[in-house]
Each structure stands twice: as C-alpha cells, then as structure tokens.
Amino acid sequence: MQGVKIAISIVTYNSKHIFHVLDNAKKEFGVDKQFRFVIFDNNSTPEYKNRLKEYEDFADIVFNHENKGFGYGHNYNLLRSTEKYFLIFNPDIILKRADLTRMINRMEEDSTISLLVPKVLNPDGTTQYLIRNRVTVFDYALRFIPFKIVKKVFSKRLASYECRDLPDDKLMDIRIGSGCFMLIRGEDFKEIKGFDERYFMYFEDYDLCLELNKRKKRVVYSPFSNVYHYYERGAHKNWNLFKIFMLSMFKFFQKWGWRFF
C-alpha cells in the first residue's frame, strides 16, 4: 500500500467517545500524510466544538451550522476528496493502524472488492454481530421485543439474521456491512453519489451497500482485521432516536420494497 492515499471521514454530534478515539488515532497514525482525517461536526455544543478545535493540528475539521445527519456529513467530507480509498469511521471506534493496513492491502490485491468491513468487537473483545444478508420487518420487531421468551423461540432466526456463522479464516461476500467502519474505493463511493441523504440517521449504510450490490460490486467481510466499537444502541434507549430509526426504516422499505418475513 506504499503511497496509497486514504481519506478518513468522521461525522460527530456531541459524541462522548470522540476525544478518546482521536487521541488513539493520533498515537496510531501520527502525522503520516498517507492518511487524511477529516471531521464534520453536526452543530455540537459550543463547549464540545471548542474542545474539538484542539485537534485541528491532526485533522481537517468542518463545523456545520446545523445537524443535517450522518450521510450528509460523510458526503460533504468525501465526495470532494481525491484519495483512492475512503474510510467511513464512527466517532466511537478504536482502530489500530495495522488492522487498517491489512484491509487496504487486501483491496490492493483484489480490485474486485468495492467495500470491505472488518470484524467489529465490543470493548471487552466479544463480537458485535452487525452484518446483514436480509432485512425484514419481522427481524427488526424481534430485536426490539423485550420478552426473552420470544427471542428464545426465534433464536435460530435471530442468529441467521445477525450472520453469526461467518467464518474466522476467510473473506466472505456479504450483502450489507455496518456503517460504523467501512473501507470503500473512492471511485465507487462517487459513482453511487455517496450516501442517500434522505436518511437522517440509520439505514443509510444498508442503502449504500444495496446500491453497490445493484451495480454488481462486491461488499466483503474480513475477519482478519478488528476494530473496537462503543456500541450505544441508542434507538433502544432513546425515544427520539427510536422515532428517527422508524422513519428511516420506512424510507428504506419504501425504496427497496417491503419484506415482512
């Protein structure tokens, strides 16, 4: 990957983890110009913005005057970028340089891969099952139902939905990867015009992967690189986020077709 340029895009709105994430990134990547960090702030609090300004020596930072959502911020950062690869990078991800290097090397070796996602881990090292090969209303209802007995009855269905059987010793073509960490070829991101900005938050990563699928471009999972994700599951805890989630889900099914089971 000698000389290959990567634009690393972070979109934030008062993320409580970002300063720890940026401190780790500075330690891992230093001032290496091969990696360009660009941060889009979606109108966080004044105190938050002032603290973020302390990282202007490490990253290009855009302070937007309103919160226009996840996809809008990444599109602003990346659609005008010229690097060969774009990294969509959540403000709650801990990354080691070696893991990203392995992913870039893999894409350099295989030009048929359009988008590559790693194994995503919880801070305690357990796996987060964020890969999807189907999206149905029933599966989402199962995830939100609080009754353990119902989840137990449909445990095999949930395991299948969460792709819990992915191997640890080889790459796998998948349908949908998680937007918390996606490495994509810049030309492919631009071809599909980035994220669909009709989604304020949630489902824009699903939509992006399906746009790639539609064009016969490969979305691939690699178990050979890990990232750590402070997964908040906000839509499960916050009523406003849940409403945003439901609206995005409606937009997704309206666009791609309703599948109930």
Steps between C-alpha positions, in 0.01 A plus 500: 500500500805722461387848401128415497294790637206453737241759609362414844160660559349549846158658558421603855228658707601532865650149494628421847767265366659708226780656703622160615464379139703793364771461764534137396505594129774758559706235674443243224536722191698804613552752221525245218361684194391172347201518736288816500251533783204727436234566763153641436332641811120509481455811716605362839499714814741797518701325772532189285608699195766683699642172619491359147703798377792367705538231229528737203872420479408136432179515295313726261188605690177640357256663744154494346233748613229232529465126548428355156570138583754220464492457122509871426815544708686211339397615154630848576831354614547245223326589175754776443797288613758362258652211699482147360322362806242648734452381856162561664597509865265540797603733785476202737750265328844404630728405212853367478699605196601139424136396464427775248822423314395136460166611356662738253750235393215257440320748276822578317544128432141447384359779285157331489429597863308826516432523874668316785388477862692347794395297800345744747559433869362628826754661735515168690603315183168326428361520148235747389287332237430787261513324160167449322405286203129580525286784634140429605243668721464182705870481584502860617192437713679205660799716590285759675264261681607498867366152579780243531264209443413633153868547414569146618227355278648678200867467602601320181328764291681778688834320466444470126396864474814612685727276285649335807644214295753704301839323493812631674746371242392646165343798330128481433282685253211655687198710414516771767781623725485742791555870441694527825814408302509461121798514265380580148665586172464873444388459139221263604380733775483781247329282238202442731519866614579399856235451764134568429443814706129431539602289799588732787647209695466119485466283188722721282772233526254228394392719210858564389582128498189420296592770251834326457330159475273639227809589297654154553772640726632280780437572868734280703555410866852440629556321833871582479461859625329611820364830628349577840162669506335674794158391377232710671185352339343843539173413324434239771535756779395840368148579374615771259762273347244221476270731301788587266575130465140416410480782244823383337376142495181615326706689240723197447212259435321754284812522283604135489167322543317379807602159630310400809643153572 
